[in-house]
Amino acid sequence: QVQLVESGGGLVQPGGSLRLSCAASGFTFSNYAMSWYRQAPGKERELVASISSAGGSINYADSVKGRFTISRDNAKATMYLQMNSLKPEDTAVYSCNARYWNRVYWGQGTQVTVSS
């Protein structure tokens, strides 16, 4: 069955770093565009970053440009989000998303909390 499993979340101090991973199984990962979304309490879900199937096209939300880096390893069927210079406003549940034509899959999410 299709699975997207996020890991790497946790509690970090402002200015710190975290690396999120999204491990995929049950579908042809290399065909799918991948994205990271986040949702903070009381706020709408926000697209954080996206990467095309081969990794040649990458986009970021303005709020994370220069601090976050999205990447993928198609051989390992895994996507990553390196998050540096974290701010309290980055606190949210981060979820990965896979998209190919009309097929869309979501992971369960991982909590990221930025607090001193």
N, C-alpha and C positions, 0 to 999 in steps of 0.2 A: 504494500500500500504506500501511497505518497506520504512522505514525512519531511518536514522542515523543522530542525531542532536547533534553537538558538542557545548559546552559552557565552559565558564571559562577563555577564553583568555583575553588579555588586555595588558596594559603598566606596566612594572615593572622595578625597578632599578636593576643593576647588584648586584648579591648576594641574590636577593629576591626569593620568591616562588610563584607558581601558581598551582592550581589544575584544570585540564581539566576533563570534563565529556563527555561521548558519550552515549546518550540515544537511545535505539533501539526499533523499533516496526515493526509489519508486518511480522515477521519471528520468528522462534524458536531460540532465542538468545543462549540458552544453547548448541546448536549443533555446533555453529560457533566458529572457532578460530578468535581472534580479534587482531588488530594491530593499532598502531599509526604511521603515516607517517608525514613528514614535508617537506615543499619546501620553500626555501628562494629565493628571486628575483635573476634571472639569474643562478640559480643552479638546478640540477636535484632533483627530489623527493627522499627522503631518508627514509628508514625504521628506526624508532626510537626504538620501542619496540613491542613485540608480546607476546600473552598469549594464551594458549590452551583453548579448550572449557570448561574444568573443572577447569582450573587455575593451573594445576600441572606442566606445562612447561612454562617457561618464558625466553625470550631472550632480550638483549639490544644491541644497537649500542655501540661501544667502546667509542664514544664521550659523551655518557650520563651515562655510568655505574657509580654507586655510587652516582649519583645525582638525577636520575629519578626513580620512582617506578610505575609500571603498575599493575593494579588490576581490578577485575570485581566482580559484584554482580549479579549472574544469576537470583535471585528472583526479582530483580529490573530491569533486562535487561539493565544494565548500566555498562560501562567500565570507568576507571579512569586513569589519568596520573598525579601523584604528581611530580612536578618539583621543585627541590631545588637548591640553589647555581647557579642561572641562570646567563648565560654569554651573552654578546652581540651577539655572534655567534649562540645562540639558537633562535634568531629572525627568524620567519618563519610563514607560515600558517600551522597549525596542523590539520590533517584530520584523521578520524577513518575509519577503513576498517574491513569488516566482510567477512570471507571466509569459505565455506563448499563445498568440492568437486569442481564442476565447477561453483558454485554460488559465486559471488563476489559483495559486495555492498560497496558504499563509502558515506561518509558524505560530507557536503559542505565546511567544514573547519572553523577554528577559528584562528584569528590573535594573535600571541604572539610577543610582541615587548619588547626587553630588552635594555634599554637605560637610561642614567642619564640625 
